[in-house]
Amino acid sequence: MPSVTQILEVFPEIELVRWQLRVGPKKAQQVSEAAKQVGSAVDEIVHTELVTGIRPEKPLPPEAVNCLIGWEKFLKNTPWFKKSIIGMKEELAYQDLLGHPDFRLLRDLQRGIVDLKWASAIRPSYWTQVAAYSWL
């Protein structure tokens, strides 16, 4: 059963394709793998801290440290966020589609989906992904 993420990867955004063509496949693969490692490390820290209340101590590249600084600013600016979490990393499924959003929220009788992104810009596919998770 395909996931929302797998489907979106089949339809890369034009800016990403142009970048891959400009830097070449080897460099694009290296950068993509490094970015995935940073994202996975930051995701693990954030989720562990939310569940246990303790931030895991581990050596991190500067990009990951910057992501965590952004996360702390987000929490400071949205004090209601943690209290609104009703689900984390849950599997959502409908017919032949799967999704695993980072958080399901309930705030003031309104439900929502949040999927963390550790990127320098918000790409259109992120909105598509969250919309698909909400549909699921």
C-alpha positions as CSV (number, residue, x, y, z in Angstrom):
1,M,0.0,0.0,0.0
2,P,1.6,3.3,-1.0
3,S,2.1,6.2,1.4
4,V,1.3,9.8,0.7
5,T,5.0,10.6,0.7
6,Q,5.8,7.8,-1.8
7,I,3.2,9.2,-4.2
8,L,4.4,12.7,-3.9
9,E,8.0,11.6,-4.6
10,V,6.8,10.4,-8.0
11,F,5.8,13.9,-8.9
12,P,8.8,16.1,-7.9
13,E,8.5,19.9,-8.0
14,I,10.0,21.6,-11.0
15,E,12.5,23.6,-8.9
16,L,13.8,20.3,-7.4
17,V,14.2,18.7,-10.8
18,R,16.1,21.8,-12.1
19,W,18.4,21.7,-9.1
20,Q,19.1,18.0,-9.6
21,L,19.9,18.6,-13.3
22,R,22.2,21.6,-12.3
23,V,24.2,19.8,-9.6
24,G,24.1,16.3,-11.2
25,P,22.7,13.0,-9.9
26,K,25.6,12.1,-7.6
27,K,25.7,15.5,-5.8
28,A,21.8,15.6,-5.6
29,Q,21.8,12.2,-4.0
30,Q,24.4,13.2,-1.5
31,V,22.6,16.4,-0.5
32,S,19.3,14.6,-0.3
33,E,20.6,11.8,1.9
34,A,22.3,14.4,4.2
35,A,19.1,16.3,4.5
36,K,17.1,13.2,5.3
37,Q,19.6,12.3,8.0
38,V,19.2,15.8,9.6
39,G,15.4,15.6,9.3
40,S,15.3,12.1,10.9
41,A,17.6,13.1,13.7
42,V,15.6,16.3,14.5
43,D,12.3,14.4,14.3
44,E,13.6,11.8,16.7
45,I,14.7,14.4,19.2
46,V,11.4,16.4,19.0
47,H,9.2,13.3,19.4
48,T,11.3,11.8,22.2
49,E,11.3,15.1,24.1
50,L,7.5,15.4,23.7
51,V,6.9,11.9,25.0
52,T,9.5,11.8,27.8
53,G,10.1,15.5,28.6
54,I,13.8,14.9,28.1
55,R,15.8,16.0,25.2
56,P,18.2,13.3,24.0
57,E,21.8,14.4,24.1
58,K,23.6,13.6,20.9
59,P,26.1,15.3,18.6
60,L,24.3,17.1,15.8
61,P,25.3,18.9,12.6
62,P,24.8,22.7,12.6
63,E,21.7,22.3,10.3
64,A,20.0,20.1,13.0
65,V,20.9,22.5,15.7
66,N,19.3,25.3,13.7
67,C,16.2,23.2,13.2
68,L,15.9,22.7,17.0
69,I,16.3,26.4,17.5
70,G,13.4,27.0,15.1
71,W,11.3,24.3,17.0
72,E,11.9,26.1,20.3
73,K,10.8,29.4,18.8
74,F,7.7,27.7,17.4
75,L,6.8,26.3,20.8
76,K,7.4,29.7,22.5
77,N,5.1,31.4,20.0
78,T,2.4,28.7,20.2
79,P,2.2,27.8,23.9
80,W,-1.1,25.9,23.2
81,F,0.6,23.5,20.8
82,K,1.8,20.8,23.2
83,K,-1.5,20.7,25.1
84,S,-3.4,20.2,21.8
85,I,-1.6,17.0,20.7
86,I,-4.0,14.0,20.7
87,G,-1.9,11.8,18.5
88,M,1.7,11.4,17.3
89,K,3.1,9.4,14.4
90,E,-0.2,7.5,14.0
91,E,-0.9,5.5,10.9
92,L,-3.8,6.8,8.9
93,A,-5.3,4.7,6.1
94,Y,-8.1,4.8,3.6
95,Q,-8.6,2.3,0.9
96,D,-5.1,2.0,-0.7
97,L,-3.4,5.0,0.8
98,L,-1.3,5.4,4.0
99,G,-0.1,8.4,5.9
100,H,1.9,9.1,9.0
101,P,1.6,12.7,10.1
102,D,3.7,13.9,13.0
103,F,0.7,15.2,15.0
104,R,-3.0,15.2,15.3
105,L,-4.4,18.1,17.2
106,L,-7.6,19.1,19.0
107,R,-7.9,22.8,20.0
108,D,-11.1,24.5,20.8
109,L,-13.2,21.7,19.3
110,Q,-11.2,22.0,16.0
111,R,-9.1,19.2,14.7
112,G,-5.9,19.5,12.7
113,I,-2.9,17.8,11.3
114,V,0.7,19.0,11.6
115,D,3.6,17.4,9.8
116,L,7.0,18.8,10.7
117,K,9.3,20.0,8.0
118,W,12.9,20.9,8.6
119,A,13.5,23.0,5.4
120,S,14.5,26.5,4.5
121,A,11.3,27.0,2.5
122,I,7.7,25.7,2.5
123,R,7.2,23.9,-0.8
124,P,3.7,23.3,-2.4
125,S,4.1,19.5,-1.9
126,Y,4.1,20.0,1.8
127,W,0.6,21.5,1.7
128,T,-0.5,18.6,-0.6
129,Q,0.9,16.1,1.9
130,V,-0.9,17.7,4.9
131,A,-4.1,18.0,2.9
132,A,-3.9,14.3,2.1
133,Y,-3.3,13.4,5.7
134,S,-6.3,15.5,6.7
135,W,-8.4,13.6,4.1
136,L,-7.3,10.3,5.5
